[in-house]
Amino acid sequence: MLVSVERSSDILATTWSWRDRLFQVLDKLAEDPYHSTLKTHKLSGQLEGLWACWVEYDCRIVFAFESDPNTGEDVIVLIDLGTHDEVY
């Protein structure tokens, strides 16, 4: 599965303190978005339809599963990245 950052390219630039761990998590997310170490879960309320996973204690990635309209391939689109309070 591909991880797309088209809508959130500025997100990666602002997270230097989590950079190494973030790229490990993105690799794992692309390989298996439901891997137990990611703690992937559906969101509800205003974020219903989105998903989140765990980067480290106080860092989360909010994302969506979508289909690429050109190829039909499943992609993960990053929506937000930050502390628990920032993204929820």
C-alpha positions as CSV (number, residue, x, y, z in Angstrom):
1,M,0.0,0.0,0.0
2,L,1.3,3.5,-0.8
3,V,1.5,6.3,1.7
4,S,0.5,9.6,0.1
5,V,1.6,12.9,1.6
6,E,0.1,15.1,-1.1
7,R,-2.3,16.9,1.2
8,S,0.0,17.1,4.1
9,S,3.5,17.7,2.9
10,D,4.0,20.5,5.5
11,I,3.3,18.0,8.2
12,L,6.5,16.0,7.7
13,A,8.6,19.2,7.8
14,T,7.4,20.2,11.2
15,T,8.1,17.0,13.1
16,W,11.9,16.8,13.4
17,S,11.9,15.6,17.0
18,W,10.0,12.4,15.8
19,R,11.7,12.2,12.4
20,D,13.5,8.8,12.7
21,R,10.7,7.1,14.4
22,L,8.1,8.7,12.1
23,F,9.8,7.2,9.0
24,Q,9.9,3.7,10.6
25,V,6.2,4.0,11.4
26,L,5.4,5.2,7.8
27,D,7.2,2.2,6.4
28,K,5.3,-0.2,8.7
29,L,2.0,1.6,7.9
30,A,2.7,1.0,4.2
31,E,3.5,-2.7,4.8
32,D,0.7,-3.5,7.2
33,P,-1.6,-0.7,8.4
34,Y,-3.0,-3.0,11.1
35,H,0.3,-4.1,12.7
36,S,-0.2,-4.3,16.4
37,T,2.7,-2.0,17.2
38,L,0.9,0.8,15.3
39,K,-2.2,0.6,17.5
40,T,-4.3,1.6,14.4
41,H,-7.9,2.5,15.3
42,K,-11.0,4.1,13.7
43,L,-11.9,7.6,14.8
44,S,-15.3,8.8,15.7
45,G,-17.2,12.1,16.2
46,Q,-15.9,14.9,14.0
47,L,-13.1,12.6,12.7
48,E,-15.4,9.8,11.7
49,G,-14.2,8.0,8.6
50,L,-10.6,8.6,9.5
51,W,-8.0,6.4,11.2
52,A,-5.2,7.0,13.6
53,C,-2.0,5.2,14.6
54,W,0.6,5.6,17.2
55,V,4.1,6.9,16.5
56,E,5.3,7.3,20.1
57,Y,3.8,8.2,23.5
58,D,2.5,11.6,22.5
59,C,2.6,11.5,18.7
60,R,-0.2,10.3,16.4
61,I,-0.8,10.1,12.7
62,V,-4.3,10.7,11.4
63,F,-4.9,9.2,8.0
64,A,-7.5,7.9,5.5
65,F,-7.7,4.9,3.3
66,E,-8.5,5.9,-0.3
67,S,-8.2,4.5,-3.8
68,D,-6.0,6.3,-6.4
69,P,-8.5,7.4,-9.1
70,N,-5.9,6.8,-11.8
71,T,-4.6,3.4,-10.9
72,G,-7.3,2.0,-8.5
73,E,-4.5,1.2,-6.1
74,D,-5.2,1.5,-2.4
75,V,-3.3,4.4,-0.8
76,I,-3.0,5.9,2.7
77,V,-3.4,9.6,2.8
78,L,-1.9,11.4,5.7
79,I,-4.2,14.0,7.2
80,D,-2.6,15.2,10.4
81,L,0.4,14.5,12.6
82,G,1.1,15.8,16.1
83,T,0.5,15.3,19.8
84,H,-2.7,13.6,21.0
85,D,-4.3,16.9,21.9
86,E,-3.3,18.5,18.6
87,V,-4.8,15.9,16.3
88,Y,-7.9,15.0,18.3
